[in-house]
Amino acid sequence: MINFTEKFFDLKLLRIADIKLHETTETKRMRRIFDRIASSKYLMNPVIVGLYKGDYILIDGANRLSSLEEIGCKLAIAQIIDYSNPRIKLRTWNHLIYNIPISVFIEYFDSAKIKYRSAKISETEAALKSGINHIAVSDISDGKTFLATLPKQFEKIITIINSITKLYFNIYPFDRSEEEIRIRDVMKYTRKKGVIVQFPRFKKHDVIRASESKNKIPAGITRHLLINRVLHVRYEINKLRSDNDIEEKTEELKKYLISKIDNNKVRQYRESVIVFDE
C-alpha cells in the first residue's frame, strides 16, 4: 500500500479541449486503440499531461486521447506531472523499419535537396547530440549509414521529419528502439532486414514549442521517462462523455482512488519490468 498524496501521483479529470498536443497520431495504432476503447466500458490507463506555466501539454497518450474524442468524450482522466521537474527526462525512440530499402530515404533526400553523406555509425551519435538538425539512416544488414543535415529552423525540421515518416507509416512494419540501444547491437540481434532511423535528440523545450505550433512532431519519436506512472485505473468511459459536473466527478474519482488504496489494491513498483503483451 502507498499513501495517496500528490507527491506520488496526481490524477485529474481534464477537458480534452484544454489539452495541447505536441505529436501527431499514428493511424494504424490509433485504430487498434479506438476499437478497444469504443467496445469497452472502462478506460484503463490515464493519458500523461505535463503542466507547464498553466498549460496542459500531452506528453503520452495521443492515440488514446484522440480515440476518446472520436467517440464523443469531452473529458479525459489524466496523470498530471510538473513538466519543469528535472527528474522528468525526455529521450528519443529510433524507428527500426522492416523490409524497406535504404534507397527510399536516399531518393527522398535527393528530391528534397537535403544534404547527406556516408558516415560511420560512431559519427552519427556525435552529430545527433550536437543539435536537432541531423537525422541518420542505417541499413541493418550491412551497416551502411548516411547522415543528413537538416535546416536549422524548427518548423522546417518538423516538416521534414513528418515527410520522412510518411515514407513508411502505414506502408512498412516498424518497431521502436530506445536511443540507448547501440545500432551495432540492433544489427547483431535483429532477425529481419531493414533500416533504422535515428531521429534528432529533442529537448523538453522542443516539446513545448511543438505544442504551441500547428506543426507537430510525428508519433512515436518522443519518449518521456516518468516517475510513478499510474496504470489500470479502470474509469468508466460514460463519465467522460460530458464535461458537466466536473467538480463532482473529480470528488468521486478521489474517493474511488482512496478506496483502492485502503483496500490494498494499489502496488508501487521500483524495479524495471519486462511485459509480454497478449
Summary of the structure (lengths in Angstrom):
residues: 278
radius of gyration: 20.4
end to end distance: 27.4
largest distance: 61.7
contacts: 796
relative contact order: 0.22
helix: 33%
strand: 26%
